[in-house]
Amino acid sequence: MTNRELIIDAFKKKGAMKAGELAEATGLDKKIIDKELNSMKKENLIVSPKRCYWIVNE
């Protein structure tokens, strides 16, 4: 699985999460999470329902 697939899978299982929570859920480094979240945000794949939390844009 790619990093992006791990992140999307974690969002689908647990819902909205902060980057730190996402790092714990996926086992990835927080720097990798931040990089992927920024990329996914630019592609409109994720949205922020409230400050600092992210979830898949469906």
N, C-alpha and C positions, 0 to 999 in steps of 0.2 A: 504494500500500500504506500502511496505517496503521502507526504506530510499533509497536503490539502485534503486528501481522502480521510486521513485520521481525524483531522479537525472537523470536517463535516459530519463524520460518523459520531463523534463525541457530542456535537451540538444536537444531533437527532436523538441521541440517547438521554441527554441531561437537560436540554433546553438552553436558555440564555446563560452565558458565563463570562467572567472576566478573563483576561489573558493568563493570569496566574493560575486560575482554576483550570483553564483549558490545558495549560502545561502539565499540571498534575494528572489530569484525566487521560492525556495522550502519551505522557512520558517524554515529550519533546522539550528541548530547551526553550526558555521564554523568549530568547532573541529570535529563534526560528519561528515561534508562534507570532510574534509581533510583525515579522517580515511577511509571513503568509497572510495575516489579517489585513495588513495594508494593501497587499496585492488583491485580495478578495474584495476589499471595500471599493477599490477603484473599478473592479469589474462588476460591481453591484450584486455580488453573490451573498453578502452578509449585510445586515442592518443593525443599528443600535436601538433597542427598545427603550433603554434608559442609559444614562451616562456611565461609561466604562464597561457596559455589558454588550455582548454581541450574540447574534443568532442568525441562522440561515434565512435568506430572503426567499420566501416561497410565493 
